[in-house]
Amino acid sequence: MTGRINDSEVAEMSEIIRFVRAILNLLGNLGQPIGVLLQPLLTVAMLLFLYAGWHVRDEGGLLAGLRVAFVDTRAFQADRLHELETAILQRELHQSAVTDKLIDQFMTALLQRAPFAARVRLGVVHNGITGLTGTALLRVDITNGVASAGHAAGTFTVNQPLSEWNDFLPTLLAGKCAFQRYGDDLSVTLRARLVALGAGSFLACPVIDIEGRVLGAAVVTWDERDPPPIGEDLRSLMEFARSICVQIAAALDLRGRLPSPLGLRAAG
């Protein structure tokens, strides 16, 4: 920050200059042998004066400028910046661990509410890759998952194309939950995902933030041998899932480290 030097600071600098001149005059009076050192000493003194003056001007004050010039050096500032960045990273890691635990608790509540469900997984949408045209291509990361006894949450894949959600993405963008079975008209990719999980049906509900952005989806799956809810039970589960997704969206916002703003917005 640039500022002007006040009268007291000018007076202090004048005293410094007079002191330097007095020292040089003293050395000059000591005789010819020392006199030959006057020119390099004068050069050094002037360089120090210019160096200090430069920092005084940048910092807007004499004491602050001298501190930066001779005490708080750039290297020292870089070390402090590194320590600050490390502290911020540690805080973010801690915050991420806390929010992950919170999200898992929400998903566990949803799993317990869904009869015979095998697992609940959270997919988060982000602008992960830029295409050849420079357009950001939306991707999906599976970031969290919980499973019932005897089941696994499944592989947490990252940077999967959002096109894998094409079968139910329009429903999510409408702010609704999508329920589909393996026997429905599904894409080859989605069928393969269900087979890998041993799932016969799934319920996907949108995770929408307060700005109306679709951050992702919570997906409940049932094994092929286990019957999913139908009728009023299914509608009740959808309502509960939407309320859970609202809380998950708040937790993601609290985490505050989504890769980039999303281009998806729910209808209405």
C-alpha positions in Angstrom: 0.0 0.0 0.0 1.4 3.4 -1.0 1.3 6.4 1.4 3.0 9.7 2.2 5.7 10.1 4.7 4.6 12.5 7.5 6.7 15.3 9.0 8.0 13.2 12.0 9.2 10.5 9.7 11.0 13.0 7.5 12.7 14.4 10.6 13.8 10.9 11.6 15.2 10.2 8.2 17.0 13.5 8.2 18.6 12.5 11.5 19.7 9.2 10.0 21.3 11.1 7.0 23.1 13.5 9.3 24.4 10.6 11.3 25.7 8.8 8.2 27.4 12.0 7.0 29.0 12.5 10.4 30.5 9.0 10.3 31.8 9.6 6.8 33.4 12.9 7.9 35.0 11.2 10.8 36.5 8.5 8.6 37.7 11.2 6.2 39.5 13.0 9.0 41.4 9.8 10.0 43.7 10.2 7.1 44.5 9.1 3.5 44.5 5.3 4.0 40.9 5.4 5.2 40.0 8.1 2.8 40.3 5.6 -0.1 37.3 3.7 1.5 35.0 6.7 1.4 33.8 6.2 -2.1 32.7 2.5 -1.7 31.3 3.3 1.8 29.3 6.2 0.4 28.0 4.0 -2.4 26.9 1.4 0.1 25.3 4.0 2.3 23.4 5.5 -0.6 22.2 2.0 -1.7 21.0 1.2 1.8 19.2 4.6 1.9 17.5 4.0 -1.4 16.6 0.4 -0.5 15.1 1.5 2.8 13.4 4.5 1.2 11.8 2.3 -1.4 10.2 0.1 1.3 9.1 3.2 3.3 7.3 4.5 0.3 5.6 1.1 -0.4 4.6 0.5 3.2 3.4 4.1 3.8 5.4 4.6 7.0 9.0 4.8 8.2 8.9 2.1 10.8 6.8 -0.3 8.7 9.2 0.3 5.7 12.3 -0.3 7.8 10.8 -3.4 9.3 10.0 -4.9 5.8 13.4 -3.9 4.5 15.6 -5.2 7.2 13.6 -7.5 9.5 10.4 -8.8 7.8 12.1 -9.8 4.5 10.4 -11.3 1.4 11.8 -14.7 2.3 10.3 -14.4 5.8 7.0 -13.3 4.3 7.0 -16.3 2.0 7.6 -18.6 5.0 4.7 -17.0 6.8 2.5 -17.3 3.7 3.4 -21.0 3.5 2.5 -21.5 7.1 -0.8 -19.7 6.5 -1.6 -21.9 3.5 -0.8 -25.0 5.5 -3.1 -23.9 8.3 -5.9 -23.2 5.8 -5.4 -26.6 4.2 -5.6 -28.3 7.6 -8.7 -26.5 8.4 -10.3 -27.5 5.1 -9.3 -31.1 5.7 -10.9 -31.0 9.1 -14.0 -29.3 7.7 -14.2 -31.9 4.9 -14.0 -34.8 7.5 -16.8 -33.2 9.6 -19.1 -32.6 6.6 -18.4 -36.1 5.2 -19.4 -37.6 8.6 -22.6 -35.4 8.6 -23.5 -36.4 5.0 -23.0 -40.1 5.9 -25.4 -39.7 8.9 -28.0 -38.2 6.6 -27.6 -41.0 4.1 -27.8 -43.6 6.8 -31.1 -42.1 7.9 -32.4 -42.4 4.3 -31.1 -46.0 4.1 -32.9 -46.9 7.3 -36.1 -45.4 6.0 -35.9 -47.4 2.7 -37.2 -51.0 3.3 -34.8 -53.7 2.0 -32.5 -51.1 0.5 -28.9 -52.3 0.0 -27.1 -48.9 -0.1 -27.3 -45.2 -0.6 -24.6 -43.3 -2.7 -24.0 -39.6 -3.3 -23.0 -38.4 -6.7 -21.7 -34.8 -7.0 -21.7 -33.0 -10.3 -18.8 -30.7 -11.3 -17.0 -29.1 -14.2 -14.1 -31.5 -14.1 -12.8 -31.6 -17.7 -12.6 -29.0 -20.5 -13.2 -30.4 -24.0 -11.3 -29.6 -27.3 -13.7 -26.7 -27.9 -12.9 -25.1 -24.6 -16.3 -26.0 -23.2 -16.5 -27.4 -19.7 -17.8 -31.0 -19.7 -19.8 -31.9 -16.6 -18.7 -34.9 -14.7 -19.8 -36.9 -11.7 -17.9 -38.0 -8.6 -19.3 -40.6 -6.2 -18.1 -39.0 -2.9 -20.0 -40.8 -0.2 -21.8 -44.1 0.4 -23.4 -46.2 3.1 -24.6 -49.8 3.0 -26.9 -52.1 4.9 -25.5 -55.2 6.7 -24.0 -57.7 4.3 -23.6 -55.1 1.5 -20.8 -52.9 0.3 -21.2 -49.2 -0.6 -19.4 -49.9 -4.0 -16.6 -48.2 -5.8 -16.3 -44.4 -5.4 -15.7 -43.5 -9.0 -14.6 -40.0 -10.1 -14.8 -37.9 -13.2 -17.5 -40.1 -14.8 -19.4 -38.4 -17.7 -22.7 -36.9 -16.7 -24.2 -38.6 -19.7 -24.3 -41.7 -17.5 -27.3 -40.0 -15.8 -29.2 -39.3 -19.0 -31.8 -41.9 -18.1 -33.0 -39.9 -15.1 -31.3 -36.5 -15.4 -34.4 -34.7 -16.8 -36.4 -35.8 -13.8 -33.7 -34.5 -11.4 -33.6 -31.2 -13.2 -37.4 -31.0 -12.7 -36.7 -31.3 -9.0 -38.2 -34.7 -8.7 -37.0 -38.2 -7.7 -36.7 -40.9 -10.4 -37.4 -44.5 -9.7 -36.4 -47.1 -12.3 -35.9 -50.9 -12.5 -33.3 -52.9 -14.3 -36.0 -54.2 -16.7 -36.8 -50.6 -17.9 -35.5 -49.1 -21.0 -32.1 -48.1 -19.6 -28.8 -47.2 -21.3 -26.1 -49.8 -21.6 -23.8 -47.9 -19.2 -26.5 -47.6 -16.5 -27.3 -51.2 -16.8 -23.6 -52.1 -16.3 -23.5 -49.9 -13.2 -26.5 -51.7 -11.8 -25.0 -55.1 -12.5 -21.7 -54.1 -10.9 -23.7 -53.2 -7.7 -25.9 -56.2 -7.9 -28.9 -53.9 -8.0 -32.2 -54.5 -9.6 -33.8 -51.1 -9.0 -32.9 -47.6 -7.8 -34.3 -44.3 -6.6 -32.4 -41.1 -7.5 -33.3 -37.8 -5.8 -31.8 -34.4 -6.7 -29.5 -32.5 -4.2 -30.5 -28.9 -4.9 -28.9 -25.9 -3.1 -30.7 -22.7 -2.1 -29.7 -21.1 -5.5 -31.6 -23.8 -7.4 -28.4 -25.6 -8.6 -28.5 -29.3 -8.9 -25.3 -30.3 -7.0 -25.8 -34.0 -7.5 -28.1 -36.9 -6.5 -28.6 -39.3 -3.7 -29.2 -42.8 -5.1 -30.8 -45.6 -3.2 -30.4 -49.1 -4.7 -32.2 -52.4 -4.0 -30.8 -55.9 -4.9 -32.5 -57.9 -7.6 -33.9 -60.3 -5.0 -35.3 -57.6 -2.7 -38.6 -55.8 -3.5 -38.5 -52.0 -3.6 -41.4 -50.1 -2.1 -44.4 -49.3 -4.3 -47.4 -47.0 -4.3 -47.9 -44.8 -1.2 -44.8 -46.3 0.5 -42.7 -45.3 -2.5 -44.2 -41.7 -2.5 -43.5 -41.4 1.2 -39.9 -42.5 0.7 -39.5 -39.9 -2.1 -40.7 -37.2 0.2 -38.3 -38.2 2.9 -35.5 -38.5 0.5 -36.0 -35.0 -0.8 -35.9 -33.6 2.7 -32.6 -35.5 3.3 -31.2 -34.2 0.1 -31.9 -30.6 1.3 -29.7 -31.3 4.3 -27.0 -32.9 2.2 -27.0 -29.8 0.0 -26.5 -27.6 3.1 -23.6 -29.9 4.1 -22.0 -29.6 0.7 -22.3 -25.8 0.9 -20.7 -26.0 4.4 -17.9 -28.0 2.9 -17.4 -25.2 0.4 -15.0 -27.0 -1.8 -17.0 -28.1 -4.9 -14.6 -28.1 -7.8 -16.4 -25.4 -9.7 -19.8 -23.7 -10.2 -22.3 -26.0 -11.8 -24.2 -25.3 -15.0 -27.3 -27.3 -13.9 -30.4 -25.6 -12.5 -33.6 -27.2 -11.4 -36.8 -26.2 -13.1 -38.8 -23.5 -11.2 
